[in-house]
Amino acid sequence: MLTMDRIGNPKDSKMRTSNSWEFPNAKILVIDDTEQNLNLARQVLNMAGYTDVRILQDPRLAVDAITINGPDLVLLDLHMPYMDGYEVMEKVQKRMAPDSFLPILVCSSDTSAEARERALKLGANDFIVKPYDKTEMLLRVRNFIRMRYMHLAIHDENVALEARVRRRTQELMQARAEALDCLARALEYRDDSTGGHTRRVGEMSAQIARAMHLDEYDIDVIRIAAPLHDLGKIGIPDELLLKKEQYTPEDRQIMQKHTILGETIIGDCTSPVLKEVKEIALHHHEKWDGTGYPHGLKGEEIPIACRIVALADIYDALTHTRPYKSAWTKEDAIKEIRHLRGTHFDPEVVDAFLRIYG
């Protein structure tokens, strides 16, 4: 219990100066079942310059008062009816965020080592014994509030830093996506007289991936990587790439090398997007039944993104004019896709495609 002789004269002008006050707007909550203790604590704190001091006599309201109203410091008695200070701290700890810091200064007449140890274990930051010296109490209050404000400042700076990192990461991802898009469009100048093939394959591949309920991140990676499926055609001679006649067996052997060339161009990489580009470039001509190239992979040996891009690539090629062929109707192209289900194409990929386009 506080006593006037230990607190001193409330009008003592030294009270303010001895506290070296820094944070007049700090929110302080005093919890005690004795009205006299509450009033005296508030008086001492007010005289020291603390303007936002709240008192609470019913400890049953303490947990909500602490976790909802967000004080900067709690002065807490231990032995109270209905709910003691130990229970208050235990409930508060369960509701506080792991990275939060709310200093709790226990103010108790219980001088036992057991009380001190139990309070500190339950989350108290310090322990002072009633009746306490007002100078000691105010110094501890000041130090804890300073720590609280430093924690909040560091937390705010971390939040701002994380936001800057996220923004910068997004900018880098956007720049990477735009660079890859430019490269894909550059490929079209060599291999797509109709224009837009790479973009259409990317968008269709993403739509099929979504219809197959792939993760949104994987869908975005496929959308970015799929337009570069024919990256290796950079290394194919123009006279073959733009040839209007049907390919000879020798022509086909040369053309099929674009898958290996695409893998070689990407080389070693750590970026998930570039890894996907490399995989798609290498395997988008594999077939579900194992008769594709360059490695004759079969079934689920073929990466899912490659199975998706294989269908999108063939469908778009069928429905658009090329130097060596006229465009098919969409109906004929869809009929062909159905026909190739389970041989050229993964049945699940075909089913997802048909849910969208069939």
N, C-alpha and C positions, 0 to 999 in steps of 0.2 A: 504494500500500500504506500502511495506517495504521502509525504508529510511536508508541511510548509517549511519546516526548519531545514530540510535537505534541499528543497527547491530554491529557497531564498525568496526575497521580495520580488514579486512579478514586475514591479516597476523599475527594477534595477536596470539601468541603461547599459551595463556591461554585458548583459545577456546577448544582445545583438552582435556587438563587436567581437565577443569571444568565440562566436560561431563562424566568423568569416563567411557569411552567407553568400551562396552562389546561385541557388536555384529556387527563387521565391514561389514559383508556380508548381513545384513538385507536389504530387498528390500523395498524402500520407493517410493511412487508415490505422486507427487505434482500436483494438478489440480487447475489451475487459468487461467483466460482469459487474464491476463496482463503479457506480456513477461518479463518485468523488475522484477515483483514479483517472477516469476518462476526462473529466473537466480539467484536472490539474495538468495532465499530459498535453491537452489541447492548448491550455494557457501558456505552458512553457514553449511549445512549438510556435504558437502565434507570436509571442514576444521575441522569439529568435528570428522572425521574418517569414515563416512559412504560412502562406495565406490559404492553402487548400488542405485543411486538416479535417478529416471526417472521423466520427466516433461511432462505435457499434457496441451495444451492451448485450445483445442476444447473439451468442456464438452460432446459433442455428442458421443465421443469415450470413455467416462469414464467408462461406465458400463462394456463393454467388457474388457477394460484394467484392471479393478478390478477383475472381476469374472473369467476371463480366465488366466491372467498372474499371479494372486495370490500374490499381494504385502503383506508385513508384516505390513505396516502402510500406511494410506492415509492422506495426508494433503489436505483439501478441502475448496475452496472458496465457498461462498454462492451465491452471485449475479453475474451471468454470462449470456451472451446471449445464445440463442438457448435452453439451458437446465440449470436451476439453480441448486445449490447444493442440495436443498431439493428434487428435482426430481431425481437427481443422487442417493441419499441415498435410496429413496423409491424404485427405480428399483433394486438397488443392494440387498436390504433386501429380495425382492421377489425371487431372484435367488440364494441366499446363503443358504447352508444347515443349518438346525435348530441348529445343534451342533457346528457350526463354530464360530470362534471369529476373526474378522478383525477390529482392532481399527481404528476409523476415528476421526481425530483431525481437527475440523473446525477452519479455520483461516479467519476471516471476519472483515471488518471495521464497520459492523452494530452492534451497541452496545445496541440495544433494547432488553428488556426482552422477547418480543415476538419472536424475531429471535433465541435467545438462547434456549427458551423453545421448539420451533418447531424443531430445529435441534436435540436436545437431544431426543425428542420423535421419530424422524425418524431414530435413530440409531447412532447418533454421540456419541462419548465417552467423549469428552471434547470440550471446546470452548475457543479460545484465540482471543483477539481483535487486529487488525492491527492499527497502527504499533506496533509490539510486541517486547518484550525484547528477544534477542537471547538466553540468559541464561535460561530464563523461558521456551522458546520453546524447547530448547535442552533437558532440564530436563524432560519435558513431553514426548518428543519423546523417550528418553531412557526408561522411565517407561512403556510406552505403548508397546515398542518392547520387553521389558523384560516380560510383561504379555503375549504378543503374543507367545513368545518362551516357556513360562511355559505351556500355553494352548496346544501348539503343542506337548510338551513332555508328558503331561498328556494324551492327545489323543492317541499318539503312544503307551504309556504304556497300556492304556485301550484296544487298538486293539490287542496288544501282549497278554494281559491277556485273552481276549475273545478267541483268537486262542488257548491258552494253555487249557482253560476250554473246548473248543470244542474237542480238541485232547484228553484230559483226559476223557471226556464223551464218545467219540467214543471208547476209549480203554476199559472203563468199560462196555459199551454195547457189545463190542466184547467178553470180558471175560465172561459176563453173557450168551451170546449166545453159546459160546463154552462149558460152564458148563452145560447148558441145553442139548446141543447136546450130550455131554458125558453121561448124565443121560438117554437120549433117546436110545443111543446105548447100554447102560447097560441093559435096558429093553429087548432088542432083544435077549440077551443071555438066557432069560427065555421063550420067546414067539415067536421066529421067526427062524426056522431052515434054511430058505432060505437066511436070512440076508437082510438088507436094507429096510425093510418095513417102518420103521419110517421116514427115509430120503425121500423115495418115496412119502409118504403121505404128508410130508411137502412141497415138490416141486410141486406136483400136486395141492395141495390146493392153493398155491401161484399163479399157472398158471390159475386156475379157477377164483380166486379173481381178477386177472388182466383182464381176459376176461369179467368179470362183471363190470369193470371200477371202482373198489374200489380205494381209495386213496393209494398212494405208501407206506406211513407209515403203514397203516393197512395191506397192503400186506406183508410187512416185518415182522410185528408182527405175522401174521398168519403163515408165513413160519417157524418162530422160535418156535411158540407154538404148531403147529399141530403135530409134532412128539411125543409129550408127551400126546396124547389123551388117551392112555391106561396106564397112570401112575399108576392108582389104581390097576392094575394087580400085582403089587408088593405084595399086601396083599392076593392074591389068592393062595391056596395051589398048589404045583407043580403037584401032582397027578391028579388034575383037569385041570390045565392049559395045561399039556402035554398029556392029555387023547386022545387016538386014536379012541375010540368008540364014537358014537353019544351021546350027552349029554342027561341025563334024565331031567325031569322037575325040580327035586331038584338041579341037577347040574346047570341048567340055572338060577335058583334063586340065587345061590351062585355067579355065574359068573357075573350076572347083578349088583352085589354089587360093582364091580370095579369102576363104575361111582361115587358112593358116596365116596368110598375110595380115589379116585383121588382128589375130592374136599377137603376132610379132610386133605390129605397130604399137599396140598398147604396152607390151612388155611387162616388166615387174611394176606393180602398183599397190598402194595401200588403200586408196579411195574405194568405198563400196560401189560407187557409181561406175568407176572405171573398171573395177573387177567384173561388174555386170556387163559392161560393154564388151570386155574381152571374151567373156563366156558366150554371150549372144553371137558375137562375130564368128566365133569358132564353131558353134554347134547349131546354128539356126537352120541348117540343111540336114540335120539328123532326122530320121523317120522312126515312128513308133515301133514299126516291125523290124528295125535294125538294118534296113537296106539303104540308109542315107549315108552322108559323108560329112567330115573326113574320117571319122573313127568308127562308124557303124554302130553307134550306141543304140540301145534298145530300151523301150519302155521308160521306166522311171530313172534309168541311168542318165537320161537326158534331163538337164536342169529344167525346172518348171518354166522359167522365163523364156528359155529357148523353145520349148514346146508351144508356148503362146505366140511368140514372135513368128515362128514358122508358119502358123496358120494365117496370122494377119498379113504377112508378107505375100503369101501365095494368093490370098483373096484379093488384095489390092492390085497385084500384078495381073490377075485374070481380068479384073473389071476396068483396066485402063490400057490404052493403046501403047504398044512398045514398038521399036523399030522393026521387030521381026514378027509382030502379031497385031491383030485387031482386038478391041476390047470385047469381053464377053458381057452378056446381060447379068445383072445381079442374080436373077433367078437361076440362070445356068451355073453361075459361080457357086451359089449356095448348094445346088444339086451336086456339084462336083465335090464340095467339102463334105457333104453327107456320105458320098460314095467312098471317100478316102478315110472315113472314120474307122479307127482301129488298125489301119495299115500305115498310111502316111502320118496321120494325126492322132494325138492322144484323145480317146473318146470323151474324157471329161472336159477337155478344152473345146472340142467340137460342140458338146452340149451347152457349155457356157456361151459360146459364139451364137448358137442357134436361139438361145433365150433372148439375145439382143437383136439379132438380124434375121432370124428364121421365121 
